[in-house]
Amino acid sequence: MQPDEVLARLREDFELPFFQVKVEDKTYTEEEYQQFKADLLRYFEEYVGNVEN
């Protein structure tokens, strides 16, 4: 999966059509994509979620 495909899929998975994130310029396997997505979710929960509290 190419970086533009990763970004498009993240937008679809997160239901955020204007989502932007830097994606490393490499070919991603499904496993790498799932890890990247999990890292983004963890970042959001740990850093952005704590602002609300």
SERO-4910 file (N, C-alpha, C, O; in steps of 0.05 Angstrom, whole numbers):
BEGIN
 pado doro    nc1    nc2    nc3   cac1   cac2   cac3    cc1    cc2    cc3    oc1    oc2    oc3
  Met    A     17    -23      0      0      0      0     18     25      0     36     27     16
  Gln    A     13     43    -18     29     68    -20     19     89      0     -4     86     10
  Pro    A     35    109      6     28    129     26      1    142     20    -14    147     39
  Asp    A     -5    149     -5    -31    161    -11    -54    142     -5    -76    151      2
  Glu    A    -50    116    -10    -70     96     -4    -74     94     27    -96     90     36
  Val    A    -52     95     42    -53     94     71    -70    117     81    -88    113     98
  Leu    A    -64    141     72    -79    165     80   -109    163     73   -126    169     89
  Ala    A   -115    154     49   -143    151     41   -157    130     58   -180    134     66
  Arg    A   -144    109     64   -156     88     81   -160     98    110   -181     91    122
  Leu    A   -141    113    121   -144    124    147   -168    143    148   -184    143    167
  Arg    A   -171    159    128   -194    178    126   -220    162    127   -239    170    140
  Glu    A   -221    140    112   -245    124    111   -250    110    138   -272    110    149
  Asp    A   -229     98    149   -231     83    174   -239    101    198   -255     94    215
  Phe    A   -228    125    198   -233    144    220   -258    161    215   -267    176    232
  Glu    A   -269    159    190   -292    175    182   -286    205    185   -303    220    194
  Leu    A   -262    212    176   -253    240    177   -242    247    149   -219    243    143
  Pro    A   -260    257    131   -252    261    103   -229    281     99   -216    280     78
  Phe    A   -224    299    118   -203    318    114   -178    313    132   -162    331    136
  Phe    A   -177    289    143   -155    281    161   -128    283    146   -126    274    124
  Gln    A   -108    295    160    -81    298    148    -61    287    169    -63    294    192
  Val    A    -42    272    159    -21    262    176      3    256    157     -1    248    134
  Lys    A     27    260    167     50    253    151     53    223    150     53    210    171
  Val    A     55    212    126     59    183    123     86    179    109     91    191     88
  Glu    A    102    162    121    129    157    110    126    146     82    108    131     76
  Asp    A    144    155     65    144    147     37    157    120     34    180    116     29
  Lys    A    140    100     37    148     72     33    123     55     27    101     66     28
  Thr    A    127     30     20    104     12     15     97     -1     41    114    -13     55
  Tyr    A     72      0     49     62    -11     74     48    -38     70     33    -41     51
  Thr    A     54    -56     87     40    -82     88     14    -77    104     12    -57    118
  Glu    A     -4    -96    104    -28    -94    120    -21    -92    150    -33    -77    165
  Glu    A     -2   -108    158      7   -108    186     19    -80    194     12    -70    216
  Glu    A     35    -69    177     46    -42    182     24    -21    183     25     -3    200
  Tyr    A      5    -23    165    -18     -5    166    -33     -6    192    -39     14    204
  Gln    A    -39    -31    201    -54    -34    226    -38    -23    250    -50    -12    268
  Gln    A    -12    -27    250      5    -16    271      5     15    271      3     28    291
  Phe    A      7     26    247      7     55    243    -20     67    254    -20     87    268
  Lys    A    -41     54    246    -68     62    255    -71     60    285    -81     78    298
  Ala    A    -61     39    297    -62     35    326    -45     56    340    -53     66    361
  Asp    A    -22     63    329     -5     84    341    -19    111    340    -18    126    360
  Leu    A    -33    117    319    -48    142    317    -70    143    338    -75    164    351
  Leu    A    -85    121    340   -106    120    360    -96    123    388   -108    137    405
  Arg    A    -74    110    394    -61    112    421    -52    141    426    -56    151    448
  Tyr    A    -40    153    406    -31    181    409    -55    199    416    -54    215    434
  Phe    A    -76    195    401   -100    212    405   -111    208    434   -117    227    448
  Glu    A   -113    183    442   -124    177    469   -106    188    491   -116    199    511
  Glu    A    -80    185    488    -61    194    509    -57    224    510    -56    235    532
  Tyr    A    -56    237    488    -49    265    488    -73    283    483    -77    302    498
  Val    A    -88    278    463   -111    295    457   -133    290    476   -147    309    485
  Gly    A   -138    265    484   -159    259    503   -155    271    530   -175    277    544
  Asn    A   -130    274    538   -125    285    565   -131    314    566   -134    325    589
  Val    A   -132    328    544   -139    357    544   -168    361    554   -174    381    567
  Glu    A   -185    342    548   -213    344    556   -216    341    587   -236    351    597
  Asn    A   -198    329    600   -201    324    629   -191    346    645   -192    345    670
***
